[in-house]
Amino acid sequence: MKVINRQIIRVVSKRYNGAKAKTQNETETENEPSLLKMKLQELAENAQPNNFDPKAGVIEDALPYNKIELHHKLDEITNNPSNFNYKYQQALGITTIPNSASKHDKEIAMNKPWTGEESLKDSSLRMMNDSIKPLKTGKRIMTPPKHTRVRIHDAREGALDYQLNKISEKKENTKDDDDDDNWGEMYKERLLGPTMLLNDSFSSVDNSIRSLADQRIMDAKRRGEFKNIKRGKPIDGGYSSMENMFIDRTEYHLNEILKKQDALPPWIEKQGGCELRIKRFRQELDKDWIKCAVNTILDMNKNEKDDIILSKTKIYVDNELNDNKNLLLRNNEWVKNKNSYLESMIRDLNDSIRGYNLQAPLASQKMYLLLNKELNSCYKRCAPLLITAVKRSLLGDDDNIKEIKLNDAVSYNGIPQRTNIVQKESESLWSMFRKVF
């Protein structure tokens, strides 16, 4: 126990003496001044201003200049109106642009400097450009097509390379693969039969297909199937064509479905009925005016001969067709008697036109009817028919005036119409039943 205690005392005494020596060395180093500290103190002393230095407290410029003289020169340049170069410095700068400069550089030099605000012209142009989708240009670099000989040569070379690659791959196979090939050759005749004798190369298959196609084409020519072929019909590009580029995809497919089903929008049916009513109204107006015009001409020339009456009628017709307002055939009493009836008819027709315009698109809408306009058009339509009507009246065939052909055959798409309701051709029940199967 005494030996152990002595060893412990020695270790503790060594550690204490070492720590004491270390603290003495640290205090000695702290008391010594460092070089960095001495340099900083020297710089601080040099930076302090001195009362005896005239430039003390004045910051020196990087580039020394005479400030008063320079400001005086700038004021002279700005205030002198006779300084041509300063006043038109932009125009003079444009004249010094070299001819080799691009158009873009010249436009930048000639434009006014930007003030930070977008002009109305630039904003409207930007909005117009943003509202239009850019066109699909497709391939920008157009390469000329290869000649047929070159294409055939490339195809032949490709086929030969393919066959050579197959041969080289077979040679590189292992012995197991060779055994598999031998097994395939052994059972090839049993599995393939006579087809193993045919050549399965690319050229032979191509020639066989081509000969088969040529044979079928020649047979079709002998039968006359190429005589009545419809030519010149454009190919439907579908949704990706240029015409349908700006149409919504859903709208395009809905229109295609309606087109295939032969479905008509309601405004087209309304259009047929509206046009039919207007046509019948004008035909009745033409008939009434021809009767009135014939009676008016005969009353005005009661004691005249037939040739004179016909010559005067021809004069009326020429004046009407040439818009000569001096001698026109008119009957104010007939207009006065028919005024209330015509106004009610035109009001009814305008109501039907209004209902049609509410359903139809803007491009297919109709204008409203006006009484004066309809009367003037009636006079011009009936003018070429007055001579025949007067001749029949002079010959004593007054009843046939009612039967003058004024496009009396009222029809819609070749179907005779008896009422204001448009009658359409419908498919028979047997044909509809046959289409189901």
C-alpha positions as CSV (number, residue, x, y, z in Angstrom):
1,M,0.0,0.0,0.0
2,K,2.8,2.4,0.7
3,V,4.4,1.8,-2.7
4,I,1.0,2.6,-4.5
5,N,0.6,5.8,-2.5
6,R,4.0,7.0,-3.4
7,Q,3.4,6.5,-7.1
8,I,0.1,8.4,-6.9
9,I,1.8,11.4,-5.2
10,R,4.5,11.5,-7.9
11,V,1.9,11.6,-10.8
12,V,-0.1,14.4,-9.1
13,S,3.0,16.4,-8.5
14,K,4.2,16.2,-12.1
15,R,0.8,17.3,-13.4
16,Y,0.7,20.3,-11.1
17,N,4.2,21.4,-12.0
18,G,3.4,21.1,-15.8
19,A,0.2,23.2,-15.5
20,K,2.0,25.9,-13.6
21,A,4.8,26.2,-16.2
22,K,2.1,26.5,-19.0
23,T,0.4,29.4,-17.3
24,Q,3.7,31.2,-16.9
25,N,4.4,30.9,-20.7
26,E,1.0,32.2,-21.6
27,T,1.3,35.3,-19.5
28,E,4.7,36.0,-21.0
29,T,3.3,35.8,-24.6
30,E,0.4,38.1,-23.7
31,N,2.7,40.8,-22.4
32,E,4.7,40.8,-25.7
33,P,3.2,43.2,-28.4
34,S,2.2,41.5,-31.8
35,L,3.2,42.8,-35.3
36,L,-0.4,43.0,-36.5
37,K,-1.5,45.1,-33.6
38,M,1.5,47.5,-34.1
39,K,0.6,47.9,-37.9
40,L,-3.0,48.7,-37.1
41,Q,-2.0,51.3,-34.6
42,E,0.4,52.9,-37.2
43,L,-2.4,53.1,-39.8
44,A,-4.8,54.7,-37.3
45,E,-2.3,57.4,-36.4
46,N,-1.7,58.2,-40.1
47,A,-5.4,58.5,-40.8
48,Q,-6.0,61.1,-38.1
49,P,-6.1,64.7,-39.6
50,N,-3.4,67.2,-38.7
51,N,-4.0,70.8,-38.1
52,F,-1.0,71.8,-40.1
53,D,-2.1,69.9,-43.3
54,P,-4.1,72.1,-45.8
55,K,-5.8,69.0,-47.4
56,A,-7.0,67.7,-44.0
57,G,-10.6,66.5,-44.1
58,V,-11.0,66.9,-47.9
59,I,-11.9,63.7,-50.0
60,E,-9.7,63.4,-53.1
61,D,-11.5,62.5,-56.4
62,A,-10.4,59.5,-58.4
63,L,-10.0,61.7,-61.5
64,P,-9.0,65.3,-60.7
65,Y,-10.8,68.0,-62.7
66,N,-11.9,71.6,-62.5
67,K,-15.5,71.4,-61.4
68,I,-16.3,75.1,-61.9
69,E,-14.9,75.3,-65.4
70,L,-16.6,72.0,-66.5
71,H,-20.1,73.1,-65.2
72,H,-19.6,76.5,-67.0
73,K,-19.0,74.7,-70.3
74,L,-22.1,72.5,-69.9
75,D,-24.3,75.5,-69.2
76,E,-23.0,77.2,-72.4
77,I,-23.8,74.1,-74.5
78,T,-27.3,73.8,-73.2
79,N,-28.2,77.5,-73.2
80,N,-26.7,78.4,-76.6
81,P,-29.5,78.2,-79.3
82,S,-27.0,78.5,-82.1
83,N,-25.4,75.2,-81.3
84,F,-26.7,73.2,-84.2
85,N,-24.8,70.0,-83.4
86,Y,-26.3,69.8,-79.9
87,K,-29.9,70.6,-81.1
88,Y,-30.0,68.1,-83.9
89,Q,-27.6,65.5,-82.4
90,Q,-30.1,62.6,-83.1
91,A,-30.5,63.5,-86.8
92,L,-26.8,63.9,-87.2
93,G,-26.2,60.6,-85.5
94,I,-28.6,58.9,-88.0
95,T,-26.6,60.3,-90.9
96,T,-23.4,58.7,-89.6
97,I,-24.9,55.2,-89.6
98,P,-22.9,53.1,-92.0
99,N,-24.6,51.4,-95.0
100,S,-23.6,48.0,-93.7
101,A,-25.8,48.4,-90.6
102,S,-28.9,46.1,-90.5
103,K,-32.5,47.3,-90.8
104,H,-33.1,46.5,-87.2
105,D,-30.2,48.7,-86.0
106,K,-31.4,51.6,-88.2
107,E,-34.9,51.4,-86.8
108,I,-33.5,51.4,-83.2
109,A,-31.5,54.5,-84.0
110,M,-34.4,56.3,-85.6
111,N,-37.0,55.5,-82.9
112,K,-37.6,57.8,-79.9
113,P,-36.1,56.7,-76.7
114,W,-38.4,54.7,-74.4
115,T,-40.0,56.7,-71.7
116,G,-41.0,53.7,-69.5
117,E,-44.6,53.6,-70.7
118,E,-46.1,51.4,-73.5
119,S,-47.7,53.4,-76.3
120,L,-51.3,52.8,-77.5
121,K,-50.0,51.6,-80.9
122,D,-47.6,49.1,-79.5
123,S,-50.2,47.8,-77.0
124,S,-52.9,47.3,-79.7
125,L,-50.4,45.5,-81.9
126,R,-49.4,43.2,-79.1
127,M,-53.0,42.4,-78.3
128,M,-53.8,41.6,-81.9
129,N,-50.8,39.3,-82.2
130,D,-51.7,37.5,-79.0
131,S,-55.3,37.0,-80.1
132,I,-54.3,34.9,-83.2
133,K,-52.8,31.5,-82.9
134,P,-49.6,30.9,-84.9
135,L,-50.0,28.7,-87.9
136,K,-48.6,25.3,-87.9
137,T,-45.8,25.5,-90.4
138,G,-44.6,21.9,-90.1
139,K,-41.2,21.2,-91.6
140,R,-39.2,24.4,-92.1
141,I,-36.4,22.8,-94.1
142,M,-37.7,21.3,-97.3
143,T,-35.5,18.6,-98.7
144,P,-35.8,17.5,-102.3
145,P,-37.3,14.0,-102.8
146,K,-35.0,11.2,-103.8
147,H,-35.0,9.8,-107.3
148,T,-36.6,6.4,-107.8
149,R,-33.4,4.8,-108.9
150,V,-31.7,6.1,-105.7
151,R,-34.5,4.7,-103.5
152,I,-34.4,1.3,-105.3
153,H,-30.6,1.2,-104.8
154,D,-30.9,2.1,-101.1
155,A,-33.5,-0.6,-100.6
156,R,-31.4,-3.2,-102.3
157,E,-28.3,-2.3,-100.3
158,G,-30.4,-2.4,-97.1
159,A,-31.7,-5.9,-98.0
160,L,-28.2,-7.2,-98.7
161,D,-26.9,-5.7,-95.4
162,Y,-29.7,-7.4,-93.6
163,Q,-29.0,-10.8,-95.1
164,L,-25.2,-10.5,-94.4
165,N,-25.9,-9.5,-90.8
166,K,-28.1,-12.6,-90.4
167,I,-25.3,-14.8,-91.8
168,S,-22.7,-13.3,-89.5
169,E,-25.0,-13.7,-86.5
170,K,-25.4,-17.3,-87.3
171,K,-21.7,-17.9,-87.4
172,E,-21.2,-16.3,-84.0
173,N,-23.7,-18.5,-82.3
174,T,-22.5,-21.2,-79.9
175,K,-22.6,-25.0,-80.4
176,D,-26.0,-25.1,-78.7
177,D,-27.4,-22.8,-81.2
178,D,-25.9,-25.0,-84.0
179,D,-27.7,-28.0,-82.5
180,D,-30.9,-26.0,-82.5
181,D,-30.4,-25.1,-86.2
182,N,-29.8,-28.7,-87.1
183,W,-32.9,-29.7,-85.2
184,G,-34.9,-27.1,-87.2
185,E,-33.5,-28.3,-90.5
186,M,-34.4,-31.8,-89.6
187,Y,-38.1,-31.1,-89.0
188,K,-38.4,-28.2,-91.5
189,E,-39.8,-30.4,-94.3
190,R,-42.4,-31.9,-92.0
191,L,-43.5,-28.6,-90.5
192,L,-43.4,-26.3,-93.6
193,G,-44.2,-28.7,-96.4
194,P,-44.0,-27.3,-99.9
195,T,-43.5,-23.7,-98.7
196,M,-39.9,-24.5,-97.8
197,L,-39.0,-24.6,-101.5
198,L,-40.0,-20.9,-101.9
199,N,-37.5,-18.1,-101.6
200,D,-38.2,-15.9,-98.5
201,S,-35.9,-13.0,-99.4
202,F,-37.1,-9.5,-99.4
203,S,-36.8,-9.0,-103.2
204,S,-38.7,-12.2,-104.0
205,V,-41.6,-11.3,-101.7
206,D,-41.7,-7.8,-103.1
207,N,-41.8,-9.1,-106.7
208,S,-44.5,-11.6,-105.9
209,I,-46.7,-9.0,-104.2
210,R,-46.1,-6.6,-107.1
211,S,-47.1,-9.2,-109.7
212,L,-50.2,-10.1,-107.8
213,A,-51.2,-6.5,-107.6
214,D,-50.6,-5.9,-111.3
215,Q,-52.6,-8.9,-112.2
216,R,-55.6,-7.7,-110.1
217,I,-55.3,-4.2,-111.6
218,M,-55.4,-5.6,-115.2
219,D,-58.4,-7.8,-114.4
220,A,-60.2,-4.8,-113.0
221,K,-59.4,-2.8,-116.2
222,R,-60.8,-5.6,-118.3
223,R,-64.0,-5.5,-116.3
224,G,-64.3,-1.7,-116.8
225,E,-64.1,-0.7,-113.1
226,F,-61.8,2.2,-113.9
227,K,-64.1,3.9,-116.4
228,N,-66.6,5.6,-114.0
229,I,-64.3,6.7,-111.2
230,K,-65.0,10.0,-109.6
231,R,-61.9,12.2,-109.9
232,G,-61.0,15.5,-108.4
233,K,-62.7,15.0,-105.1
234,P,-60.6,16.6,-102.3
235,I,-59.4,14.6,-99.4
236,D,-61.0,15.4,-96.1
237,G,-58.2,16.6,-93.8
238,G,-60.3,16.3,-90.7
239,Y,-59.7,18.4,-87.6
240,S,-56.0,18.9,-88.4
241,S,-56.7,20.7,-91.8
242,M,-56.1,24.4,-92.2
243,E,-59.8,25.2,-92.4
244,N,-60.6,23.6,-89.0
245,M,-57.5,24.8,-87.2
246,F,-59.3,27.5,-85.2
247,I,-62.4,25.5,-84.4
248,D,-62.9,23.9,-81.1
249,R,-62.4,20.1,-81.2
250,T,-65.8,19.4,-79.5
251,E,-67.6,21.8,-81.9
252,Y,-66.0,20.1,-84.9
253,H,-67.0,16.6,-83.8
254,L,-70.6,17.7,-83.0
255,N,-70.9,19.3,-86.5
256,E,-69.6,16.1,-88.1
257,I,-72.2,14.0,-86.2
258,L,-75.0,16.3,-87.3
259,K,-73.7,16.2,-90.9
260,K,-73.6,12.3,-91.0
261,Q,-77.1,12.0,-89.4
262,D,-78.5,14.5,-92.0
263,A,-79.9,16.6,-89.1
264,L,-80.9,20.2,-89.9
265,P,-80.8,23.0,-87.4
266,P,-84.2,24.5,-86.5
267,W,-83.4,27.8,-88.2
268,I,-83.0,26.1,-91.6
269,E,-86.5,24.7,-91.3
270,K,-87.7,28.1,-90.4
271,Q,-85.8,29.6,-93.3
272,G,-87.7,27.3,-95.8
273,G,-91.1,28.4,-94.5
274,C,-90.1,32.0,-94.4
275,E,-88.9,32.1,-98.0
276,L,-92.0,30.2,-99.2
277,R,-94.3,32.8,-97.6
278,I,-92.3,35.7,-99.1
279,K,-92.4,34.1,-102.5
280,R,-96.1,33.5,-102.5
281,F,-96.8,37.1,-101.3
282,R,-94.7,38.5,-104.2
283,Q,-96.5,36.2,-106.7
284,E,-99.9,37.3,-105.6
285,L,-98.8,41.0,-105.8
286,D,-97.4,40.5,-109.3
287,K,-100.7,38.9,-110.5
288,D,-102.8,41.8,-109.0
289,W,-100.5,44.4,-110.5
290,I,-100.6,42.8,-114.0
291,K,-104.4,42.9,-114.0
292,C,-104.5,46.5,-112.8
293,A,-101.9,47.5,-115.4
294,V,-103.7,45.9,-118.3
295,N,-107.0,47.6,-117.3
296,T,-105.3,50.9,-116.8
297,I,-103.7,50.8,-120.3
298,L,-107.0,49.8,-121.9
299,D,-108.9,52.6,-120.1
300,M,-106.3,55.2,-121.1
301,N,-106.5,54.1,-124.8
302,K,-110.1,53.2,-125.4
303,N,-110.4,54.5,-128.9
304,E,-106.9,53.6,-130.1
305,K,-105.9,50.8,-132.4
306,D,-104.2,47.7,-131.1
307,D,-100.8,48.5,-132.6
308,I,-100.8,51.9,-130.9
309,I,-101.8,50.4,-127.6
310,L,-99.0,47.8,-127.9
311,S,-96.4,50.5,-128.8
312,K,-97.4,52.6,-125.8
313,T,-97.2,49.5,-123.6
314,K,-93.7,48.9,-125.0
315,I,-92.8,52.5,-124.1
316,Y,-94.0,52.0,-120.6
317,V,-92.0,48.8,-120.3
318,D,-88.8,50.4,-121.6
319,N,-89.2,53.4,-119.2
320,E,-89.6,51.0,-116.3
321,L,-86.6,48.9,-117.2
322,N,-84.4,52.0,-117.9
323,D,-85.5,53.9,-114.7
324,N,-87.0,56.7,-116.7
325,K,-89.2,58.5,-114.2
326,N,-90.9,60.7,-116.8
327,L,-93.4,58.2,-118.2
328,L,-94.1,55.4,-115.7
329,L,-97.2,53.3,-115.5
330,R,-98.7,53.8,-112.0
331,N,-102.2,53.6,-110.5
332,N,-102.6,55.4,-107.2
333,E,-106.1,54.2,-106.6
334,W,-105.0,50.6,-106.8
335,V,-102.2,51.3,-104.2
336,K,-104.7,53.1,-102.0
337,N,-107.2,50.3,-102.1
338,K,-104.5,47.6,-101.5
339,N,-102.5,49.6,-98.8
340,S,-104.2,48.2,-95.7
341,Y,-104.0,44.6,-97.0
342,L,-100.3,45.0,-98.1
343,E,-99.3,46.6,-94.8
344,S,-100.9,43.7,-92.8
345,M,-99.2,41.1,-95.0
346,I,-95.8,42.8,-94.7
347,R,-96.3,43.1,-90.9
348,D,-97.0,39.4,-90.7
349,L,-94.0,38.5,-92.9
350,N,-91.7,40.7,-90.8
351,D,-92.9,38.9,-87.7
352,S,-91.9,35.6,-89.3
353,I,-88.5,37.1,-90.4
354,R,-87.9,38.3,-86.8
355,G,-88.5,34.8,-85.4
356,Y,-86.1,33.4,-88.0
357,N,-83.4,36.0,-87.2
358,L,-83.6,35.1,-83.6
359,Q,-82.6,31.5,-84.4
360,A,-80.3,32.0,-87.4
361,P,-76.6,33.1,-87.2
362,L,-75.7,36.6,-88.1
363,A,-74.4,35.7,-91.6
364,S,-77.7,34.1,-92.6
365,Q,-80.2,36.6,-91.2
366,K,-82.7,38.4,-93.5
367,M,-83.6,42.1,-93.9
368,Y,-87.2,43.2,-93.1
369,L,-89.6,44.0,-95.9
370,L,-90.7,47.5,-96.8
371,L,-93.9,48.3,-98.7
372,N,-92.4,50.9,-101.1
373,K,-89.5,48.7,-101.9
374,E,-91.7,45.7,-102.6
375,L,-93.9,47.8,-104.9
376,N,-91.0,49.1,-106.9
377,S,-89.5,45.6,-107.3
378,C,-93.0,44.4,-108.4
379,Y,-93.2,47.0,-111.1
380,K,-89.8,45.9,-112.5
381,R,-90.6,42.2,-112.3
382,C,-93.9,42.6,-114.1
383,A,-92.7,45.0,-116.8
384,P,-91.5,42.3,-119.3
385,L,-94.8,40.5,-118.9
386,L,-97.1,43.4,-119.7
387,I,-96.9,43.1,-123.5
388,T,-98.1,39.5,-123.5
389,A,-100.8,40.3,-121.0
390,V,-102.1,43.2,-123.2
391,K,-102.0,41.0,-126.3
392,R,-104.1,38.4,-124.7
393,S,-106.5,41.0,-123.4
394,L,-106.9,42.5,-126.9
395,L,-107.5,39.1,-128.4
396,G,-110.3,38.5,-126.0
397,D,-108.6,36.0,-123.8
398,D,-109.0,38.0,-120.5
399,D,-109.4,34.9,-118.4
400,N,-106.0,33.6,-119.3
401,I,-104.4,36.7,-117.6
402,K,-104.8,34.9,-114.3
403,E,-102.8,31.9,-115.7
404,I,-99.7,33.9,-116.8
405,K,-96.7,31.9,-115.6
406,L,-95.0,33.9,-112.9
407,N,-93.1,31.0,-111.3
408,D,-96.4,29.7,-110.0
409,A,-95.0,26.3,-109.3
410,V,-94.4,26.8,-105.6
411,S,-91.9,24.3,-104.4
412,Y,-89.2,23.6,-101.9
413,N,-86.3,21.5,-103.1
414,G,-88.4,20.1,-106.0
415,I,-91.4,19.2,-103.7
416,P,-94.7,21.0,-104.5
417,Q,-96.0,23.0,-101.6
418,R,-99.7,23.6,-100.8
419,T,-99.5,25.2,-97.4
420,N,-97.1,27.5,-95.5
421,I,-95.6,24.5,-93.8
422,V,-92.6,23.2,-95.6
423,Q,-93.1,19.6,-96.7
424,K,-89.9,17.5,-96.8
425,E,-89.2,14.2,-98.5
426,S,-89.1,11.4,-95.8
427,E,-87.6,8.0,-96.0
428,S,-89.9,5.0,-96.4
429,L,-90.5,2.6,-93.5
430,W,-89.1,-0.4,-95.4
431,S,-85.8,1.3,-96.2
432,M,-85.4,2.4,-92.6
433,F,-86.1,-1.2,-91.4
434,R,-83.7,-2.6,-94.0
435,K,-80.9,-0.3,-92.7
436,V,-81.2,-1.8,-89.2
437,F,-80.0,-5.2,-90.5
